[in-house]
Amino acid sequence: MTATAPAPVPNTRPARTYAAYSRPLWRRVLLTRESAIIGLLVVVIAVSLAVVPNFDSPLTVTYLLRDIAPILLIALPMTLIIITEEIDLSVASIVGLSSVMTGILTQAGWPFALAAITAILVGAIAGVVNGFLVTVVGLPSLAVTIGTLALIRGIAVGLLGTTAVTEFPEFWSDLAKDNIPGTPIPGIMIPFVVLAIAFAILLHFTPFGRSLYAIGLNKDAASFSGIDVGRTKFWLFVMSGTISGFAGVYFTLLYNNARGDNATGLELQVIAAVLLGGVSIFGGRGALHGVIAGVLLIGVLGSALRLAGVTSDIINVITGVLLVLSVVSASLLAWLRRRRISAIGKKKERELAASSS
């Protein structure tokens, strides 16, 4: 007589899922801070086209994109740095030093291409200094980059003093200012798009990008999982310095002016755009498309308000309010999310206690 196999016991335990993937796809795509910023950008553009005189002019598009190009460029590595819960406040000073080096070397008779490459390398060296002090010496990035902000700016101003270099090869000046043929889009958008695609792939589709989020969420856990936290952060600061150096060369050619005080205050605009674009100042969260939308939102809003006759002081106030609201809303949403998860957990505990009694 053969024994019959016992009937399999059905698995009544709920499947384990990540909270972010427990919602429908459309909610994960549309109901995000990045989508909200993109939606707000579309609304601001639509309203500006309807009520602001000359906003639809091709010249407006050209000057808008030219002005925000340095912010767009520097925001790419800044996004990665802030995701790891660090910050780089020295980027604008590196832009100024790169501008000064470009001017001095060009004035000394160097070929412009060689002068520009040298200026970019100087930016990379500044990034190496920041990365070394943060990752090897172990100092906080906020303190380090406040110090190098002042140090690098002092070097830039000291090299040129109150003078300025205003003569550059016409070919390179025209190249920096020319548009893509047949469009109002400046040529600088071509290297930006190439860099943006490269950074997006690096951040969102590679193990290196996933390691950045892991570091931002918990650097100790990331280290225990095999991620070299120090080396990763070091190269992020080198990237930031290098791209800031490139932005300095572009800044110089765009305005035909190499001065030690070029781009003063630019770091605040970059950080404001990154945070407005949905990157958490506490690390571990953010997406590059949201940051680009944040830069465009600040640029479009400022351009529209200037065309409407609003003073720069009021524009700064409005930008500051947007930034504060973005940070407060992120904290509020995180608090509501924690409350919801806690309430769900307590409900399940009560149901489990009721079923076992």
C-alpha positions as a LaTeX table, in Angstrom:
\begin{tabular}{lrrr}
\hline
Residue & $x$ (\AA) & $y$ (\AA) & $z$ (\AA) \\
\hline
Met1 & 0.00 & 0.00 & 0.00 \\
Thr2 & 1.60 & 3.26 & $-1.11$ \\
Ala3 & 1.38 & 6.37 & 0.99 \\
Thr4 & $-0.15$ & 9.39 & $-0.65$ \\
Ala5 & 1.88 & 12.57 & $-0.61$ \\
Pro6 & 0.45 & 15.28 & 1.61 \\
Ala7 & $-1.26$ & 18.12 & $-0.16$ \\
Pro8 & 1.02 & 21.16 & $-0.50$ \\
Val9 & 0.36 & 23.88 & 2.02 \\
Pro10 & $-0.49$ & 27.12 & 0.25 \\
Asn11 & 1.88 & 30.01 & 0.91 \\
Thr12 & $-0.21$ & 32.62 & 2.67 \\
Arg13 & 2.69 & 34.98 & 3.40 \\
Pro14 & 2.46 & 38.24 & 1.44 \\
Ala15 & 5.06 & 38.74 & $-1.26$ \\
Arg16 & 7.90 & 41.06 & $-0.30$ \\
Thr17 & 8.17 & 44.11 & $-2.54$ \\
Tyr18 & 10.09 & 47.33 & $-2.50$ \\
Ala19 & 7.88 & 50.23 & $-1.46$ \\
Ala20 & 8.83 & 52.22 & $-4.56$ \\
Tyr21 & 7.67 & 49.39 & $-6.83$ \\
Ser22 & 4.46 & 48.57 & $-5.02$ \\
Arg23 & 2.59 & 51.33 & $-6.84$ \\
Pro24 & 1.30 & 51.16 & $-10.42$ \\
Leu25 & 3.77 & 52.11 & $-13.13$ \\
Trp26 & 1.92 & 55.27 & $-14.12$ \\
Arg27 & 2.08 & 56.54 & $-10.53$ \\
Arg28 & 5.80 & 55.77 & $-10.30$ \\
Val29 & 6.42 & 57.72 & $-13.51$ \\
Leu30 & 4.01 & 60.65 & $-13.16$ \\
Leu31 & 3.58 & 61.22 & $-9.42$ \\
Thr32 & 7.17 & 62.24 & $-8.69$ \\
Arg33 & 8.89 & 65.50 & $-7.81$ \\
Glu34 & 10.72 & 65.41 & $-11.13$ \\
Ser35 & 7.43 & 65.16 & $-13.03$ \\
Ala36 & 6.01 & 68.00 & $-10.92$ \\
Ile37 & 8.97 & 70.24 & $-11.84$ \\
Ile38 & 8.61 & 69.35 & $-15.52$ \\
Gly39 & 4.89 & 70.11 & $-15.33$ \\
Leu40 & 5.56 & 73.44 & $-13.62$ \\
Leu41 & 8.14 & 74.28 & $-16.31$ \\
Val42 & 5.56 & 73.61 & $-19.03$ \\
Val43 & 3.02 & 75.84 & $-17.24$ \\
Val44 & 5.54 & 78.69 & $-16.82$ \\
Ile45 & 6.51 & 78.49 & $-20.49$ \\
Ala46 & 2.85 & 78.47 & $-21.61$ \\
Val47 & 1.94 & 81.45 & $-19.42$ \\
Ser48 & 5.05 & 83.37 & $-20.50$ \\
Leu49 & 4.27 & 82.79 & $-24.17$ \\
Ala50 & 0.73 & 84.06 & $-23.60$ \\
Val51 & 1.37 & 87.19 & $-21.53$ \\
Val52 & 5.06 & 88.25 & $-21.74$ \\
Pro53 & 5.96 & 90.44 & $-24.74$ \\
Asn54 & 8.77 & 89.10 & $-26.97$ \\
Phe55 & 9.12 & 85.90 & $-24.96$ \\
Asp56 & 8.49 & 83.90 & $-28.14$ \\
Ser57 & 11.35 & 85.67 & $-29.94$ \\
Pro58 & 14.18 & 83.40 & $-31.17$ \\
Leu59 & 16.61 & 85.89 & $-29.62$ \\
Thr60 & 15.05 & 85.23 & $-26.20$ \\
Val61 & 15.66 & 81.50 & $-26.59$ \\
Thr62 & 19.26 & 82.12 & $-27.64$ \\
Tyr63 & 20.14 & 84.40 & $-24.73$ \\
Leu64 & 18.27 & 82.22 & $-22.25$ \\
Leu65 & 20.22 & 79.08 & $-23.19$ \\
Arg66 & 23.52 & 80.96 & $-23.35$ \\
Asp67 & 23.04 & 82.35 & $-19.86$ \\
Ile68 & 22.09 & 79.07 & $-18.22$ \\
Ala69 & 24.66 & 76.95 & $-20.09$ \\
Pro70 & 27.32 & 77.20 & $-17.31$ \\
Ile71 & 24.68 & 76.26 & $-14.71$ \\
Leu72 & 23.52 & 73.31 & $-16.82$ \\
Leu73 & 27.09 & 72.06 & $-17.21$ \\
Ile74 & 28.09 & 72.36 & $-13.54$ \\
Ala75 & 24.75 & 70.93 & $-12.34$ \\
Leu76 & 25.65 & 67.55 & $-13.90$ \\
Pro77 & 28.49 & 66.61 & $-11.51$ \\
Met78 & 26.88 & 68.58 & $-8.67$ \\
Thr79 & 23.87 & 66.25 & $-8.88$ \\
Leu80 & 26.09 & 63.23 & $-8.36$ \\
Ile81 & 27.94 & 64.88 & $-5.47$ \\
Ile82 & 24.78 & 65.87 & $-3.60$ \\
Ile83 & 23.28 & 62.39 & $-4.11$ \\
Thr84 & 26.24 & 61.07 & $-2.09$ \\
Glu85 & 25.38 & 63.58 & 0.67 \\
Glu86 & 28.34 & 65.86 & $-0.12$ \\
Ile87 & 28.49 & 69.35 & $-1.64$ \\
Asp88 & 30.92 & 71.47 & $-3.67$ \\
Leu89 & 30.70 & 75.21 & $-3.04$ \\
Ser90 & 33.94 & 76.00 & $-4.88$ \\
Val91 & 32.60 & 75.52 & $-8.43$ \\
Ala92 & 32.09 & 79.23 & $-9.16$ \\
Ser93 & 35.59 & 80.06 & $-7.93$ \\
Ile94 & 37.00 & 77.34 & $-10.20$ \\
Val95 & 35.10 & 78.95 & $-13.10$ \\
Gly96 & 36.76 & 82.27 & $-12.21$ \\
Leu97 & 40.25 & 80.74 & $-11.94$ \\
Ser98 & 39.79 & 78.89 & $-15.24$ \\
Ser99 & 38.70 & 82.15 & $-16.86$ \\
Val100 & 41.77 & 83.95 & $-15.52$ \\
Met101 & 44.11 & 81.19 & $-16.70$ \\
Thr102 & 42.54 & 81.30 & $-20.16$ \\
Gly103 & 43.05 & 85.05 & $-20.34$ \\
Ile104 & 46.61 & 85.10 & $-18.98$ \\
Leu105 & 47.87 & 82.29 & $-21.21$ \\
Thr106 & 46.18 & 83.71 & $-24.31$ \\
Gln107 & 47.68 & 87.12 & $-23.56$ \\
Ala108 & 51.10 & 85.45 & $-23.19$ \\
Gly109 & 50.85 & 84.19 & $-26.77$ \\
Trp110 & 49.79 & 80.59 & $-26.20$ \\
Pro111 & 47.57 & 79.01 & $-28.86$ \\
Phe112 & 44.03 & 79.35 & $-27.55$ \\
Ala113 & 43.30 & 75.61 & $-27.67$ \\
Leu114 & 46.35 & 74.90 & $-25.49$ \\
Ala115 & 45.42 & 77.73 & $-23.11$ \\
Ala116 & 41.87 & 76.34 & $-22.80$ \\
Ile117 & 43.07 & 72.78 & $-22.14$ \\
Thr118 & 45.47 & 74.08 & $-19.49$ \\
Ala119 & 42.66 & 76.06 & $-17.84$ \\
Ile120 & 40.48 & 72.94 & $-17.76$ \\
Leu121 & 43.36 & 70.97 & $-16.22$ \\
Val122 & 43.70 & 73.67 & $-13.55$ \\
Gly123 & 40.01 & 73.09 & $-12.76$ \\
Ala124 & 40.67 & 69.35 & $-12.52$ \\
Ile125 & 43.58 & 69.99 & $-10.11$ \\
Ala126 & 41.28 & 72.09 & $-7.93$ \\
Gly127 & 38.86 & 69.14 & $-7.92$ \\
Val128 & 41.72 & 66.83 & $-6.90$ \\
Val129 & 42.50 & 69.12 & $-3.95$ \\
Asn130 & 38.85 & 69.09 & $-2.85$ \\
Gly131 & 38.60 & 65.32 & $-3.27$ \\
Phe132 & 41.84 & 64.71 & $-1.36$ \\
Leu133 & 40.80 & 66.86 & 1.59 \\
Val134 & 37.34 & 65.26 & 1.77 \\
Thr135 & 38.17 & 61.59 & 1.13 \\
Val136 & 41.76 & 61.17 & 2.34 \\
Val137 & 42.05 & 63.74 & 5.11 \\
Gly138 & 38.41 & 63.11 & 6.09 \\
Leu139 & 37.21 & 66.71 & 6.38 \\
Pro140 & 33.54 & 67.65 & 5.78 \\
Ser141 & 32.94 & 68.74 & 2.18 \\
Leu142 & 30.98 & 71.80 & 3.33 \\
Ala143 & 33.94 & 73.12 & 5.32 \\
Val144 & 36.50 & 72.13 & 2.69 \\
Thr145 & 34.74 & 73.75 & $-0.24$ \\
Ile146 & 33.94 & 76.93 & 1.70 \\
Gly147 & 37.68 & 77.18 & 2.30 \\
Thr148 & 38.67 & 76.43 & $-1.29$ \\
Leu149 & 35.94 & 78.79 & $-2.51$ \\
Ala150 & 37.78 & 81.66 & $-0.81$ \\
Leu151 & 41.27 & 80.32 & $-1.60$ \\
Ile152 & 40.69 & 79.76 & $-5.32$ \\
Arg153 & 38.84 & 83.05 & $-5.72$ \\
Gly154 & 41.71 & 84.83 & $-3.98$ \\
Ile155 & 44.22 & 83.23 & $-6.36$ \\
Ala156 & 42.10 & 84.18 & $-9.37$ \\
Val157 & 41.76 & 87.81 & $-8.29$ \\
Gly158 & 45.42 & 87.98 & $-7.29$ \\
Leu159 & 46.64 & 86.80 & $-10.70$ \\
Leu160 & 44.88 & 89.56 & $-12.64$ \\
Gly161 & 44.15 & 92.16 & $-9.98$ \\
Thr162 & 41.66 & 94.73 & $-11.19$ \\
Thr163 & 42.58 & 94.27 & $-14.85$ \\
Ala164 & 40.77 & 92.11 & $-17.39$ \\
Val165 & 41.74 & 90.31 & $-20.58$ \\
Thr166 & 39.25 & 91.11 & $-23.33$ \\
Glu167 & 40.99 & 90.06 & $-26.55$ \\
Phe168 & 40.57 & 86.49 & $-27.75$ \\
Pro169 & 40.83 & 84.85 & $-31.17$ \\
Glu170 & 37.77 & 85.72 & $-33.22$ \\
Phe171 & 37.27 & 82.13 & $-34.36$ \\
Trp172 & 36.91 & 80.84 & $-30.80$ \\
Ser173 & 34.75 & 83.76 & $-29.66$ \\
Asp174 & 32.38 & 83.24 & $-32.58$ \\
Leu175 & 32.31 & 79.50 & $-31.92$ \\
Ala176 & 31.16 & 80.10 & $-28.35$ \\
Lys177 & 28.43 & 82.51 & $-29.44$ \\
Asp178 & 27.21 & 80.94 & $-32.68$ \\
Asn179 & 23.95 & 79.03 & $-32.90$ \\
Ile180 & 23.34 & 75.63 & $-34.41$ \\
Pro181 & 22.71 & 76.47 & $-38.10$ \\
Gly182 & 19.05 & 77.19 & $-38.81$ \\
Thr183 & 18.03 & 77.28 & $-35.13$ \\
Pro184 & 18.07 & 79.76 & $-32.22$ \\
Ile185 & 19.86 & 77.11 & $-30.09$ \\
Pro186 & 23.46 & 78.01 & $-29.11$ \\
Gly187 & 26.21 & 75.63 & $-30.13$ \\
Ile188 & 27.20 & 75.09 & $-26.48$ \\
Met189 & 24.10 & 72.90 & $-26.19$ \\
Ile190 & 25.82 & 70.22 & $-28.28$ \\
Pro191 & 28.57 & 69.44 & $-25.73$ \\
Phe192 & 26.00 & 69.84 & $-22.96$ \\
Val193 & 23.67 & 67.25 & $-24.49$ \\
Val194 & 26.59 & 64.85 & $-24.98$ \\
Leu195 & 27.65 & 65.29 & $-21.36$ \\
Ala196 & 24.05 & 65.04 & $-20.10$ \\
Ile197 & 23.55 & 61.72 & $-21.90$ \\
Ala198 & 26.86 & 60.42 & $-20.52$ \\
Phe199 & 25.99 & 61.47 & $-16.96$ \\
Ala200 & 22.45 & 60.08 & $-17.24$ \\
Ile201 & 23.78 & 56.69 & $-18.36$ \\
Leu202 & 26.42 & 56.77 & $-15.62$ \\
Leu203 & 23.92 & 57.66 & $-12.88$ \\
His204 & 20.87 & 55.66 & $-13.86$ \\
Phe205 & 22.15 & 52.64 & $-15.80$ \\
Thr206 & 25.47 & 51.56 & $-14.30$ \\
Pro207 & 26.65 & 49.94 & $-11.06$ \\
Phe208 & 28.64 & 53.12 & $-10.38$ \\
Gly209 & 25.43 & 55.16 & $-10.39$ \\
Arg210 & 23.69 & 52.70 & $-8.08$ \\
Ser211 & 26.66 & 52.93 & $-5.73$ \\
Leu212 & 26.14 & 56.71 & $-5.49$ \\
Tyr213 & 22.58 & 56.23 & $-4.23$ \\
Ala214 & 23.81 & 53.55 & $-1.80$ \\
Ile215 & 26.47 & 55.92 & $-0.43$ \\
Gly216 & 23.91 & 58.70 & $-0.01$ \\
Leu217 & 21.48 & 56.45 & 1.84 \\
Asn218 & 24.06 & 54.88 & 4.17 \\
Lys219 & 27.77 & 55.19 & 3.48 \\
Asp220 & 28.69 & 52.62 & 6.14 \\
Ala221 & 26.38 & 50.01 & 4.64 \\
Ala222 & 27.71 & 50.88 & 1.17 \\
Ser223 & 31.27 & 50.38 & 2.40 \\
Phe224 & 30.42 & 47.00 & 3.95 \\
Ser225 & 28.83 & 45.93 & 0.65 \\
Gly226 & 32.15 & 46.44 & $-1.15$ \\
Ile227 & 31.83 & 50.00 & $-2.49$ \\
Asp228 & 34.98 & 52.09 & $-2.24$ \\
Val229 & 33.27 & 55.17 & $-0.83$ \\
Gly230 & 36.38 & 57.33 & $-0.66$ \\
Arg231 & 37.55 & 56.67 & $-4.20$ \\
Thr232 & 34.04 & 57.19 & $-5.59$ \\
Lys233 & 33.65 & 60.58 & $-3.92$ \\
Phe234 & 37.18 & 61.58 & $-4.93$ \\
Trp235 & 36.43 & 61.13 & $-8.63$ \\
Leu236 & 33.16 & 63.03 & $-8.30$ \\
Phe237 & 35.07 & 66.10 & $-7.06$ \\
Val238 & 37.56 & 65.71 & $-9.92$ \\
Met239 & 34.63 & 65.61 & $-12.38$ \\
Ser240 & 33.17 & 68.72 & $-10.78$ \\
Gly241 & 36.44 & 70.64 & $-11.04$ \\
Thr242 & 37.02 & 69.57 & $-14.64$ \\
Ile243 & 33.58 & 70.58 & $-15.87$ \\
Ser244 & 33.77 & 73.83 & $-13.90$ \\
Gly245 & 37.04 & 74.51 & $-15.71$ \\
Phe246 & 35.35 & 73.91 & $-19.05$ \\
Ala247 & 32.48 & 76.20 & $-18.01$ \\
Gly248 & 35.08 & 78.86 & $-17.18$ \\
Val249 & 36.53 & 78.72 & $-20.70$ \\
Tyr250 & 33.03 & 79.04 & $-22.18$ \\
Phe251 & 32.15 & 81.88 & $-19.78$ \\
Thr252 & 35.28 & 83.77 & $-20.88$ \\
Leu253 & 34.54 & 83.44 & $-24.59$ \\
Leu254 & 30.83 & 84.20 & $-24.20$ \\
Tyr255 & 31.46 & 87.56 & $-22.52$ \\
Asn256 & 34.93 & 88.24 & $-24.03$ \\
Asn257 & 36.13 & 88.91 & $-20.53$ \\
Ala258 & 38.61 & 87.12 & $-18.27$ \\
Arg259 & 38.40 & 88.45 & $-14.71$ \\
Gly260 & 39.05 & 87.01 & $-11.29$ \\
Asp261 & 35.51 & 87.78 & $-10.12$ \\
Asn262 & 33.78 & 86.07 & $-13.04$ \\
Ala263 & 30.83 & 83.84 & $-12.06$ \\
Thr264 & 30.70 & 85.08 & $-8.47$ \\
Gly265 & 27.63 & 83.57 & $-6.80$ \\
Leu266 & 27.10 & 80.98 & $-9.53$ \\
Glu267 & 27.45 & 78.12 & $-7.03$ \\
Leu268 & 24.23 & 79.20 & $-5.30$ \\
Gln269 & 22.31 & 79.12 & $-8.58$ \\
Val270 & 23.65 & 75.64 & $-9.36$ \\
Ile271 & 22.76 & 74.23 & $-5.94$ \\
Ala272 & 19.34 & 75.89 & $-6.01$ \\
Ala273 & 18.59 & 74.34 & $-9.40$ \\
Val274 & 19.77 & 70.88 & $-8.28$ \\
Leu275 & 17.63 & 70.93 & $-5.13$ \\
Leu276 & 14.67 & 72.38 & $-7.01$ \\
Gly277 & 15.03 & 69.52 & $-9.48$ \\
Gly278 & 14.28 & 66.95 & $-6.80$ \\
Val279 & 17.72 & 65.96 & $-5.47$ \\
Ser280 & 17.66 & 65.48 & $-1.70$ \\
Ile281 & 20.16 & 67.55 & 0.25 \\
Phe282 & 20.37 & 64.55 & 2.62 \\
Gly283 & 21.57 & 62.30 & $-0.21$ \\
Gly284 & 20.29 & 59.08 & $-1.71$ \\
Arg285 & 17.65 & 60.56 & $-3.99$ \\
Gly286 & 17.43 & 62.47 & $-7.25$ \\
Ala287 & 17.30 & 62.16 & $-11.04$ \\
Leu288 & 19.13 & 64.04 & $-13.74$ \\
His289 & 16.06 & 64.91 & $-15.83$ \\
Gly290 & 14.56 & 66.66 & $-12.80$ \\
Val291 & 17.74 & 68.70 & $-12.33$ \\
Ile292 & 17.78 & 69.81 & $-15.97$ \\
Ala293 & 14.12 & 70.80 & $-15.63$ \\
Gly294 & 14.99 & 72.72 & $-12.46$ \\
Val295 & 17.73 & 74.70 & $-14.24$ \\
Leu296 & 15.40 & 75.45 & $-17.15$ \\
Leu297 & 12.62 & 76.50 & $-14.76$ \\
Ile298 & 14.86 & 79.02 & $-12.99$ \\
Gly299 & 16.17 & 80.29 & $-16.33$ \\
Val300 & 12.76 & 80.58 & $-18.00$ \\
Leu301 & 11.20 & 82.23 & $-14.96$ \\
Gly302 & 14.03 & 84.75 & $-14.68$ \\
Ser303 & 13.94 & 85.56 & $-18.40$ \\
Ala304 & 10.17 & 86.02 & $-18.42$ \\
Leu305 & 10.21 & 88.26 & $-15.36$ \\
Arg306 & 13.02 & 90.41 & $-16.76$ \\
Leu307 & 11.11 & 90.87 & $-20.01$ \\
Ala308 & 8.08 & 91.82 & $-17.92$ \\
Gly309 & 10.11 & 94.55 & $-16.20$ \\
Val310 & 10.61 & 92.85 & $-12.83$ \\
Thr311 & 13.81 & 93.81 & $-11.01$ \\
Ser312 & 16.57 & 91.29 & $-10.29$ \\
Asp313 & 15.98 & 91.59 & $-6.52$ \\
Ile314 & 12.38 & 90.40 & $-6.90$ \\
Ile315 & 13.52 & 87.60 & $-9.20$ \\
Asn316 & 16.00 & 86.44 & $-6.53$ \\
Val317 & 13.22 & 86.49 & $-3.93$ \\
Ile318 & 10.93 & 84.39 & $-6.13$ \\
Thr319 & 13.74 & 81.91 & $-6.86$ \\
Gly320 & 14.50 & 81.67 & $-3.14$ \\
Val321 & 10.84 & 81.02 & $-2.32$ \\
Leu322 & 10.73 & 78.25 & $-4.93$ \\
Leu323 & 13.83 & 76.66 & $-3.44$ \\
Val324 & 12.50 & 76.81 & 0.13 \\
Leu325 & 9.16 & 75.36 & $-0.98$ \\
Ser326 & 10.91 & 72.52 & $-2.80$ \\
Val327 & 12.98 & 71.59 & 0.28 \\
Val328 & 10.00 & 71.91 & 2.66 \\
Ser329 & 7.74 & 69.89 & 0.34 \\
Ala330 & 10.35 & 67.12 & 0.13 \\
Ser331 & 10.57 & 66.93 & 3.93 \\
Leu332 & 6.78 & 67.02 & 4.26 \\
Leu333 & 6.30 & 64.23 & 1.70 \\
Ala334 & 8.94 & 62.11 & 3.44 \\
Trp335 & 7.18 & 62.63 & 6.78 \\
Leu336 & 3.80 & 61.69 & 5.30 \\
Arg337 & 5.36 & 58.62 & 3.68 \\
Arg338 & 6.80 & 57.49 & 7.01 \\
Arg339 & 3.43 & 58.04 & 8.71 \\
Arg340 & 1.69 & 55.99 & 6.03 \\
Ile341 & 4.19 & 53.13 & 6.26 \\
Ser342 & 3.90 & 53.16 & 10.05 \\
Ala343 & 0.10 & 53.10 & 9.87 \\
Ile344 & 0.16 & 50.18 & 7.42 \\
Gly345 & 2.55 & 48.27 & 9.69 \\
Lys346 & 0.38 & 48.80 & 12.75 \\
Lys347 & $-2.73$ & 47.72 & 10.80 \\
Lys348 & $-1.04$ & 44.48 & 9.73 \\
Glu349 & 0.06 & 43.81 & 13.31 \\
Arg350 & $-3.53$ & 44.21 & 14.54 \\
Glu351 & $-4.83$ & 41.91 & 11.79 \\
Leu352 & $-2.17$ & 39.31 & 12.62 \\
Ala353 & $-3.01$ & 39.51 & 16.34 \\
Ala354 & $-6.74$ & 39.18 & 15.60 \\
Ser355 & $-6.23$ & 36.13 & 13.34 \\
Ser356 & $-4.01$ & 34.33 & 15.88 \\
Ser357 & $-6.39$ & 34.85 & 18.81 \\
\hline
\end{tabular}
